[in-house]
Amino acid sequence: MQISDVWIRKVFTGRGDVTVEVELTVENPATGEVLTTRAAAPAGASRGLHEVAYFPEGGIDAALAAFEKLVAPEIVGLDVTEPYSVDGKLEEIDGTYRFEKIGGAVAIATSFATAEAGAASLGIPLFAFIGGAYARRLPLPLGNVIGGGKHSRGLGPDIQEFLVVPLSPPDIYTAVYANAEVHKRVLKQILKVDTSFTGGKNDEGAWTPRISSTTALKILKEVAREVGSEVGVEIGLGVDMAASSLWSGEKYIYKNEGVERSPHEQLQFVSRLIEEFDLIYVEDPFHEEDFQSFAELTEKFRDRLIVGDDLFVTNPERIREGGKAGAATGVIIKPDQIGTLLRAHQAVQTARHFGMRIIVSHRSGDTEYRTLSHIAVGFGAEIIKTGIMGGERTAKLNELIRIGEYLGKWGVTSRLHL
C-alpha cells in the first residue's frame, strides 16, 4: 500500500494551541484500493531541554512550507506497511537529529498517520501493527487529580501533578472507573480546606486549588483509600514534580510555599514525601541534568517507580546514560519528544535493556486522537499517563476499554507489585 497523496493543515490541541495534522491517501497498485488516514501532533507546555524542535524556525507556517516542499515529494510512493521506511526518510529529509528543518510536530504527525495507514491497509488494529500478533498487555491508567506548577499557571501547588494509579485492577474498565471516582470525590475534600475554590481545572482536567503540596497529598490519600475500599482495588499515589521548572540553577524554588531547597534538601524532601504518603510513583524529582541525584533516590527507593521524563525525553542515548548510572526504574515515553515512532520504539528497547518500566504519556496540550492508547499496548507499557477528565483524555481511556473488549479473555491488565 503506497502513499499516493498527502496533506497538512493547521488544527488545535485541547489547550487551544495550534499544531499540525497530516493526512495520507494510500493506494494498493494491484487492486486500486484506496484509504485515507490522518493524525495530529500533541504539544507540551513543560518541554525538556533535549526534546526535538517542535516547529522549525519561523513557526507553524515554516513547518507547513517544509512539509509541502521537502516531505511530501519524498514520501509519496513509500509503502505504509513498512513504516520504518517513512520514519527513516523523515530523518534523511531533515538531516538534523532535532528535526530543526521540518519540525518535530511534522515528523510525529506524519509518523502517526503512516502507522494508522499501515494498520488499516492490513485490516488489523493499530496496537497489533505496532507490537505484533502477541501484543495484549493493557497498561494501567495513571491519572492527574490535583494540579499545580506550569500546567496550572502557578495557581495551584508548586508540585505539578498529584497522581493516582490502580495497582491490581481486575480489568481496564475498573481501573479507569476508580481513577474517575477519585477525581470526583476529591473536589468535596478540597472545598473543606479551600472554601473559595470555584472548581477550576488545569489543561489536563486536574483540580487547581490554592493548597500546599502536603495538603494535596493528604486529601488524595484519604480519597484513594475510600474509593479503593469500595471498588476493591488498591490505589497508589504519585507525583510529577517537574523539578526542572522549579530549578533556578542553584536551588529549587517553591514560590507558593515560600521555600527554597538545595539539591540535597530536595532529596530529603522527596524522600520524606515518599515515606509519609507511601508514594509508589515519583516523576522528575530533580532537574533534567542531575543524573546523580536521580541515582541516589533510586538507590534508596528501588521498590518504587522513580521516573525520568525531562531527564530522558524519550532519547535512547540519554536513557542509556541514565541506565548505566542507575538513575531510574521507569521512563516516560512521549513519541513527539523524539520525532518518530521508530525512535520511540528504540527508546523503549533501550529502557527495557536496563530493566526500566515503560510509561507511555500524553502531553498537556493533547489532541482528540486515540493513537496513544494503541502505542501503549503496542509497546507493552506497564502504565499509560493520560489524565482523567477532558475529551482528549477520555478519548484515550475509552479506547483502552475498547481494546480490552477486543482482546477479550486474551487481554492481560498490567499489575504493579512494588
PETAPE-V513157 format. One record per backbone hydrogen bond with DSSP energy under -1.0 kcal/mol. CO is the residue of the C=O (numbers start at 1). NH is the residue of the N-H. Records with the same first field share a line. If there is no record, write none. Layout:
CO: NH / NH
This chain:
1: 80
2: 27
3: 77
5: 25
7: 23
9: 21
11: 19
13: 16
17: 13
19: 11
20: 41
21: 9
22: 39
23: 7
24: 37
25: 4 / 5
26: 35
27: 2
28: 32
33: 28
35: 26
37: 24
39: 22
43: 365
48: 51
53: 104
54: 105
56: 59
59: 63
60: 64
61: 65
62: 66
63: 67
64: 68
65: 69
66: 70 / 71
67: 72
71: 74 / 75
72: 76
75: 78
78: 3
79: 82
82: 85
83: 87
84: 88
85: 89
86: 90
87: 91
88: 92
89: 93
90: 94
91: 95
96: 99
98: 53
99: 103
103: 107
104: 108
105: 109
106: 110
107: 111
108: 112
109: 113
110: 114
111: 115
112: 116
113: 117
114: 118
115: 119
116: 120
117: 121
118: 122
119: 124
125: 129
126: 130
127: 131
128: 132
132: 135
136: 412
138: 414
140: 384
142: 386 / 387
143: 164
145: 207
146: 162
149: 152 / 154
150: 153
151: 203
152: 155
157: 149
160: 148
161: 240
162: 145 / 146
163: 238
164: 143
165: 236
167: 416
171: 175
172: 176
173: 177
174: 178
175: 179
176: 180
177: 181
178: 182
179: 183
180: 184
181: 185
182: 186
185: 189
186: 190
187: 191
190: 193 / 194
194: 197
200: 208
202: 205
206: 202
207: 147
209: 211
212: 216
213: 217
214: 218
215: 219
216: 220
217: 221
218: 222
219: 223
220: 224
221: 225
222: 226
223: 227
224: 228
225: 229
226: 230
227: 231
228: 232 / 233
234: 167
236: 165
237: 280 / 281
238: 163
239: 283
240: 161
242: 245
243: 246 / 247
246: 253
251: 248
252: 261
254: 258 / 259
259: 254
261: 252
262: 266
263: 267
264: 268
265: 269
266: 270
267: 271
268: 272
269: 273
270: 274
271: 275
272: 276
273: 277
274: 279
280: 305
281: 239
282: 307
283: 241
284: 243
287: 290
289: 291
290: 294
291: 295
292: 296
293: 297
294: 298
295: 299
296: 300
297: 301
301: 304
305: 282
306: 329 / 330
307: 284
308: 332
309: 313
312: 315
315: 319
316: 320
317: 321
318: 322
319: 323
320: 324
321: 325
322: 327
329: 357
330: 308
331: 359
333: 361
334: 337
335: 338 / 339
337: 52
340: 344
341: 345
342: 346
343: 347
344: 348
345: 349
346: 350
347: 351
348: 352
349: 353
350: 354
351: 356
352: 355
357: 331
358: 382 / 383
359: 333
360: 385
365: 43
366: 14
370: 373
371: 375
372: 376
373: 377
374: 378
375: 379
376: 381
382: 140
383: 360
384: 142
385: 362
390: 393 / 394
391: 395
393: 397
394: 398
395: 399
396: 400
397: 401
398: 402
399: 403
400: 404
401: 405
402: 406
403: 407
404: 408
407: 410
408: 411
412: 138
